[in-house]
Amino acid sequence: MATNFTKPGNVITMVAPTGGTTTGVPVVIGGIFGIPETTELVGVAVEVAVGGQWTLTKEAPLVIGEGAYLFWDEGAAELSISGVGQPVAIAVEAALSAATTVEALLLGSGSQGEDFAVNGKFRAVLDVPAAGLAAGDHAFGPFLPNNATVVTAIYDVTTTFTSAADTATIGIGFDTDDVSGIVAAVAIGTGTPYDAGLRACIQDGGLFANVAVKLTASRQFEAVVAVQTVTAGRLVLFGDYVVGE
């Protein structure tokens, strides 16, 4: 058994920065974002929580979806869905425009610095419910952070997609920024893009021109259905993204 383990790490001891700390008010100390448990003067040891679910102040006019990445605006002392650096939390409940707080699950020692790796991987499941997917836009999977760009992606169709005459079209991408930019809209009866098996996305890793459009806000994946209601089907989309400025 290892003998150099010191503590679980959800709460760590730090030194209060300039301005001190206020209990329950988020603080950034170096590259660590957390919630101080006590009010302390600068230079005094303070216990800082870097995990767990917290009720935190958000940007008031902002609508936040469940599962959205959250960034800390140190100047405004509030959470937002866009910002420079690494997300510090994930919204565990949706928050309406009028809400002044959001339920946030801390992501550990989320750095607010500009120089660090925020490249990540994603996995998103599109599973047609028993009622089907009617023509329209359907959000699914995780939110990718603001300024994210999908660089490679593939998808695994685990259940073949169907519609009444197999003329329904499905495109996969992101609302506003890159509609159908991951998988181009095509009829499910055309070729094999929505038949069971592994399939290539536009982001096949072959050319720089094939990378997705950089997101202008934290966004969830979106399937755009047209022509007919999709009656069955399931796919798992996965790949890699990078986060720019």
Secondary structure per residue as TSV (DSSP state, phi and psi in degrees):
chain	resnum	aa	ss	phi	psi
A	1	M	-	360.0	137.8
A	2	A	-	-62.6	143.1
A	3	T	S	-111.1	0.3
A	4	N	-	-104.3	9.1
A	5	F	-	-72.1	134.4
A	6	T	-	-111.8	-42.3
A	7	K	-	-165.4	160.6
A	8	P	-	-59.5	-38.9
A	9	G	S	103.3	-0.4
A	10	N	S	-71.5	-26.4
A	11	V	E	-129.1	127.8
A	12	I	E	-125.5	154.1
A	13	T	E	-92.4	126.1
A	14	M	E	-133.2	178.4
A	15	V	E	-105.2	126.6
A	16	A	-	-57.8	132.2
A	17	P	-	-79.3	-177.9
A	18	T	T	-53.4	130.1
A	19	G	T	95.2	-11.1
A	20	G	-	72.5	-168.1
A	21	T	B	-127.3	155.1
A	22	T	-	-122.2	129.5
A	23	T	T	-53.9	129.2
A	24	G	T	82.3	-5.6
A	25	V	S	-101.1	121.4
A	26	P	-	-53.9	150.0
A	27	V	E	-142.5	147.4
A	28	V	E	-112.8	119.5
A	29	I	E	-120.5	107.1
A	30	G	T	64.2	-121.7
A	31	G	T	-100.6	16.7
A	32	I	E	-115.7	128.3
A	33	F	E	-103.3	132.7
A	34	G	E	-162.9	179.7
A	35	I	E	-115.2	113.1
A	36	P	E	-68.4	138.9
A	37	E	S	-83.9	-18.3
A	38	T	S	-139.1	163.2
A	39	T	-	-89.6	121.7
A	40	E	B	-137.0	152.5
A	41	L	-	-78.8	160.6
A	42	V	T	-54.0	137.5
A	43	G	T	88.5	-7.6
A	44	V	S	-93.2	142.4
A	45	A	E	-62.9	138.4
A	46	V	E	-142.5	141.1
A	47	E	E	-84.3	126.4
A	48	V	E	-121.7	124.3
A	49	A	E	-81.9	130.2
A	50	V	-	-117.3	10.1
A	51	G	S	-143.8	175.9
A	52	G	S	95.1	172.3
A	53	Q	E	-98.5	133.1
A	54	W	E	-135.2	149.4
A	55	T	E	-91.3	113.1
A	56	L	E	-126.9	154.7
A	57	T	E	-66.2	137.1
A	58	K	B	-123.1	167.5
A	59	E	-	-64.2	119.1
A	60	A	T	-56.6	-47.1
A	61	P	T	-79.6	0.0
A	62	L	-	-85.3	135.6
A	63	V	-	-94.9	126.5
A	64	I	B	-118.2	127.0
A	65	G	-	-85.4	152.4
A	66	E	T	-59.9	131.1
A	67	G	T	90.3	0.0
A	68	A	-	-72.5	142.7
A	69	Y	E	-70.0	142.9
A	70	L	E	-121.1	138.2
A	71	F	E	-116.7	150.2
A	72	W	E	-98.0	121.9
A	73	D	E	-94.1	99.6
A	74	E	T	-66.0	-34.3
A	75	G	T	-65.6	-43.2
A	76	A	T	-89.0	-9.4
A	77	A	T	55.6	50.9
A	78	E	E	-154.4	162.3
A	79	L	E	-88.7	148.2
A	80	S	E	-140.7	171.8
A	81	I	S	-98.2	8.2
A	82	S	-	-142.5	156.0
A	83	G	-	165.7	171.8
A	84	V	S	-88.0	134.3
A	85	G	S	102.0	-164.5
A	86	Q	-	-86.9	140.8
A	87	P	-	-60.6	145.4
A	88	V	-	-104.5	-12.7
A	89	A	E	-159.9	171.3
A	90	I	E	-126.6	136.0
A	91	A	E	-71.5	124.4
A	92	V	S	-95.0	-8.0
A	93	E	S	-141.4	150.7
A	94	A	-	-67.9	149.5
A	95	A	B	-129.7	127.1
A	96	L	-	-75.1	167.6
A	97	S	T	-56.9	-41.4
A	98	A	T	-75.1	-14.6
A	99	A	-	-68.8	142.2
A	100	T	S	-102.2	-5.5
A	101	T	E	-135.2	165.6
A	102	V	E	-142.7	144.6
A	103	E	E	-80.3	116.3
A	104	A	E	-122.2	133.1
A	105	L	E	-98.7	115.0
A	106	L	E	-65.7	146.3
A	107	L	-	-101.6	23.4
A	108	G	S	90.8	-145.7
A	109	S	S	-86.2	66.5
A	110	G	-	-66.4	120.5
A	111	S	-	-80.6	145.5
A	112	Q	-	-106.1	8.3
A	113	G	-	-74.9	167.9
A	114	E	S	-92.1	-15.2
A	115	D	S	-115.9	87.9
A	116	F	S	-164.1	161.4
A	117	A	-	-79.2	128.2
A	118	V	-	-125.9	15.3
A	119	N	-	-63.9	142.3
A	120	G	E	-145.8	178.6
A	121	K	E	-119.7	155.6
A	122	F	E	-136.3	157.3
A	123	R	E	-142.5	124.9
A	124	A	E	-135.7	129.4
A	125	V	E	-106.9	126.4
A	126	L	E	-108.8	109.0
A	127	D	E	-122.7	112.6
A	128	V	-	-67.8	124.2
A	129	P	-	-73.1	170.1
A	130	A	T	-58.6	-32.6
A	131	A	T	-77.5	-8.7
A	132	G	-	87.1	173.4
A	133	L	B	-112.5	108.8
A	134	A	-	-73.1	165.1
A	135	A	S	-56.3	131.7
A	136	G	E	145.1	-169.8
A	137	D	E	-100.5	133.5
A	138	H	E	-131.2	111.9
A	139	A	E	-75.9	145.1
A	140	F	E	-156.4	164.1
A	141	G	E	72.4	-168.8
A	142	P	E	-80.1	165.6
A	143	F	E	-84.1	135.8
A	144	L	E	-94.0	147.8
A	145	P	-	-71.4	162.7
A	146	N	T	-54.1	141.5
A	147	N	T	73.1	10.3
A	148	A	E	-75.9	145.4
A	149	T	E	-131.8	122.9
A	150	V	E	-75.1	124.9
A	151	V	E	-105.6	-31.4
A	152	T	E	-142.7	146.4
A	153	A	E	-161.6	146.1
A	154	I	E	-139.5	166.8
A	155	Y	E	-139.7	149.4
A	156	D	E	-114.8	110.8
A	157	V	E	-81.7	109.4
A	158	T	E	-92.7	-20.9
A	159	T	E	-134.7	123.7
A	160	T	E	-57.3	137.0
A	161	F	E	-82.4	141.4
A	162	T	E	-138.0	157.2
A	163	S	E	-145.7	177.6
A	164	A	S	-53.2	-44.9
A	165	A	S	-121.4	13.9
A	166	D	S	57.2	30.4
A	167	T	-	-105.4	-2.5
A	168	A	-	-59.2	141.0
A	169	T	E	-108.6	147.0
A	170	I	E	-133.9	130.2
A	171	G	E	-123.5	146.2
A	172	I	E	-123.9	132.5
A	173	G	E	-174.2	-136.9
A	174	F	E	-133.1	140.4
A	175	D	T	-56.5	139.8
A	176	T	T	71.9	-56.8
A	177	D	T	-80.8	-40.7
A	178	D	E	-152.1	63.8
A	179	V	E	-64.5	126.1
A	180	S	E	56.2	29.2
A	181	G	E	-89.2	-6.2
A	182	I	E	-98.3	-47.4
A	183	V	E	-129.4	120.0
A	184	A	E	-64.2	146.2
A	185	A	E	-64.5	127.8
A	186	V	E	-152.6	149.8
A	187	A	E	-65.2	138.2
A	188	I	T	-67.7	-15.9
A	189	G	T	-92.8	2.4
A	190	T	S	-93.3	110.8
A	191	G	S	66.7	-139.9
A	192	T	S	-126.3	16.1
A	193	P	T	-61.1	-25.7
A	194	Y	T	-120.5	19.7
A	195	D	S	-89.1	157.7
A	196	A	S	-55.3	136.5
A	197	G	E	136.1	171.6
A	198	L	E	-78.2	136.9
A	199	R	E	-132.5	151.2
A	200	A	E	-87.8	145.3
A	201	C	-	-97.2	176.4
A	202	I	S	-60.2	-36.4
A	203	Q	-	-82.9	75.4
A	204	D	-	-91.4	2.0
A	205	G	S	82.2	1.6
A	206	G	S	-85.0	-38.5
A	207	L	-	-135.2	146.8
A	208	F	G	-59.9	-34.2
A	209	A	G	-63.4	-16.1
A	210	N	G	-90.0	-2.7
A	211	V	S	-71.3	156.1
A	212	A	-	-74.1	167.7
A	213	V	-	-71.7	139.6
A	214	K	-	-67.0	132.7
A	215	L	-	-70.8	145.3
A	216	T	S	-100.3	-0.7
A	217	A	S	-162.0	165.8
A	218	S	-	-64.8	123.0
A	219	R	E	-135.8	149.9
A	220	Q	E	-92.0	155.2
A	221	F	E	-62.4	154.7
A	222	E	E	-140.2	131.5
A	223	A	E	-103.4	126.2
A	224	V	E	-104.6	113.9
A	225	V	E	-102.9	138.3
A	226	A	E	-142.2	166.5
A	227	V	S	77.2	-58.6
A	228	Q	S	-139.9	159.7
A	229	T	-	-69.7	132.6
A	230	V	E	-80.7	125.6
A	231	T	E	-97.1	-20.3
A	232	A	E	-160.2	160.4
A	233	G	E	142.6	151.9
A	234	R	E	-153.5	136.4
A	235	L	E	-142.3	155.4
A	236	V	E	-119.1	118.6
A	237	L	E	-101.0	130.0
A	238	F	E	-148.6	156.1
A	239	G	E	172.6	-156.7
A	240	D	E	-126.8	146.9
A	241	Y	E	-137.5	157.6
A	242	V	E	-121.6	158.0
A	243	V	E	-117.9	122.5
A	244	G	-	-98.6	-153.7
A	245	E	-	-108.5	360.0
